[in-house]
Amino acid sequence: MLTPAAPRGYGSDVSTPGSVTASAPPRIELCFDPEGDALLARDPFALVVGMLLDQQMPMERAFLGPWKLAQRMGTPERLDVPVIAAYEPEAFAALVATPPAVHRFPGSMAGRIQGVAQHVLVEYAGDASAIWRAAPTGAALHQRLLALPGYGDQKARILVALLGKQYGVTPRGWREAAGAYGEVGSTRSVADVVDAGSLKAVRAFKQEQKAARAH
C-alpha cells in the first residue's frame, strides 16, 4: 500500500530512511477521474505505469491509462503484474490500442508496460512498492527507477518528487535526488498537481519553458 504524505492531510511515521508506516490511501488528483485516481492511490504498479505513460499526451489522460487497462483486464482493483508480464505481446498491444486507446502510441507503450511488469516481477517479486519501500536514500531510489524500462533520468526524478510530495515516500536526500522537481512550491511537473488550479499552473510553466527554448 502506498503511504500518504503529511502535507495532503495524512500523517506518516518515518522511523528509518526509506521506510514509512502504512496508512490510508492518499488523496490523489492526477487524472481527475474518481475511480482512476483511486487506483493510482492504492496500486503502486498503476502509479509506475501512469508515470511511464506520461509523455506525448495530456497528463490526465496518461494517468487514466492504468484504470482503462485494469478495466479491460477484468481486474479493476489493481493492475496484475504477473498477468501483464506473461501476456502474449500482440494480444496485449491490441488491448492497449482498443478505443479509447491507453496511449497515443499504443504499440510501443504496450511493449514498455510489459517490460516494466517483467522487471518488477523479476527484481521485486511483482511488488512495485518494493522499488521505494526499502530505498535507503533518494539517490538509491532514483537509480532503482532509472532501471525501469522506458524510464529516463527526467521521468525517474519526477517520480521521486511525486512519491515524496504526495505519497510520503521520503528517504534521506529525496529532494536532492529529484532535482528541481523536488523544490518546495514548484509548479514544474505532475509532482505538483493536486487540483485543477495547480494543473493549470504546471501547464503554464511548461508553456513558458517551451517558449523560452524557441528563442
N, C-alpha and C positions, 0 to 999 in steps of 0.2 A: 504494500500500500504506500502510495506517495504521501509524504508528510507535508502539511501545510505550513506556510510561512507566517510568522507572527504579525507582520505588517498588514496582512489581509484579514486579521481578526481572529486568528487561531494561534494558540501558544505552542511552542516547541521546546523540548528539553534536550539540549545538545550536551552530552556528557563526555564524549571523546571526539577528536577530529573526524569528520565524515559521517558521524552517526547521529541520527535524530530519532526521538521517540515517536512511534506511530500514533496518529490521532485521526480525527475526522478528515474526510477529503477536503481539499482547499476549494474556495470559490474561484472558478476559472471562467473568464470570458475571452476566448480566443477565436472561436468560430461563430459566436453569437447565436448558437442553437442550444437550447437547454439539454437535450439528450447528447449532442456532440460534445459539449463542454463537460458534461458529467462523465463521459467516457474518458476524456483527457485527464480528469481529476483522479479517477480511480485506477486507470490501467497504465502502468509505466511504459509498456511497449507501444500503446496508442500514442503517447506523447512523443516517443522517439520517432515513430513513423510520421506523425504530424510535422515534426521539425524537418524530417527528410523531404517531405513534400513541399515545404515552404520555399518555393522558388519558381519563377516564371509564371506565377498566377497570384491572385489576391490572397493575402494571408488567411482570411477567414475561410475561404474555400479550401485552402490547403489543409487547415486543421480540422475541417469537417470530413476530410477524406477517410481517416480511420473509422469514423462512425459509419460511413457509407459501406466500407469494406466489411465491417463487423456484421452489419445487417445482411449483406449479401451472402456471407458465410454461415449465417444462422447462429451466430454467437454474439448477440447484441450486448452482452455484459463485458465482453473483452475481445481482443484480437488473440487468437490461438496461435502462439508461436510455433509449436511443433507442426501443426497442420499447415501453416503458411510455408514453413521451411520445406516440407515434403510435397507440396502441391506440384502437380505437373505444370511446367512453365507456361506452355501455350494456353492451357485452361485458366491459369491464374491471370495471365495477361488479358484474356477475354473478360474475366471477372472485373478487373480494374478498369477496362475500357467500356463496360456496359453503361449506357447513358442513364443518368448524368455521370460522366467519367470521373474517376477518383482524382485524376490529374490531367492537365493539358497534354502531356506526353505519356499516355498510359503504358505503352510498350516498354520504354526504358525504365520508367518508375516501377513497374511491376517487378522487373529484374532486381532493382535496387532494394525494394521491400523484402523480397525473398532472400537477398544477400544479407540484409540486416538480421532477418529472422534466423538464418543459418548461423550467423556469427554469434548471436545471443544464445542460441541453443548449444553451441559447442563451447563457448567461452564462459557462459554464465548459467548453464543448465536450464535455459529457457526463461530465466527470471531477469527481465530488463532492469528492475530496480537494483539488482546487484552491481550494475555498472557504477552507480554512485554510492550505494549504501556503505561500502567499506573503503571508499577512496580516502586516503589519509590527508590529501591536500588538494587544493584547487588545480594545481599543475597535473597531478596524477589523474584527476577526473577529466581534465582537458585531453590528456593523452588517451584515455580509455574511449572517449567519444570520437576522437580523431581516428581511431582504429575501425570505427563502424563504416561499412561500405556506403559510399555516397556522401560521406561527411568530409568536408574540408575544414580548414582552420577557422574560418569565419563562422560556419554553422556550429562547430563544436563550441566556440566561445559564446555564441548566443545562447546555446542550450545550457551552458554553465551558468550564465546570467539568469536565465528563466528559472532554472532549478533553485538558485539562490534567492531570487527576489520573490517568487510566488509559491515555491514548494518547500521552503525551509531546509533545503539541502545546502549546508554552509560549511564545508570543510575549510580548514585553515588556508587562507590565501585565495579564496574563490573569486573575490572581486578582481584581484590582480590577474588571475588566470582568464577571466572574462574580458579583460582589457577595458576599452571604453564602454562596452555593453554593460559592465558591472557598475558603472558610476551611479551614485545616488541622484535621483531626479532627472535622469537622462530620458530622451524620447527617441532612441535610436532604432529599436527593434521590437519584435514580439515580446521580448522580456519585459517591456514597459507597458504593454497593453493590458489594461484592467477594466476598461469600459469603452463606450463609443467615443468619448472625448479624447482619451489617450490614444485610441486608434487613429483618430484624425490628426493628432499631434505628431505621431510617428510617421504618418504618410506625408505630412507637410515637411518634416525633417528630411525624408528621403528625396522629396522633390527638390528641396534646396540643394542637397548634395549632388543630385543629378545635374541641376542647372549649373552648379559651380564647376563640375567636371567638363561641361560643354564649352566653357570659356577658356 
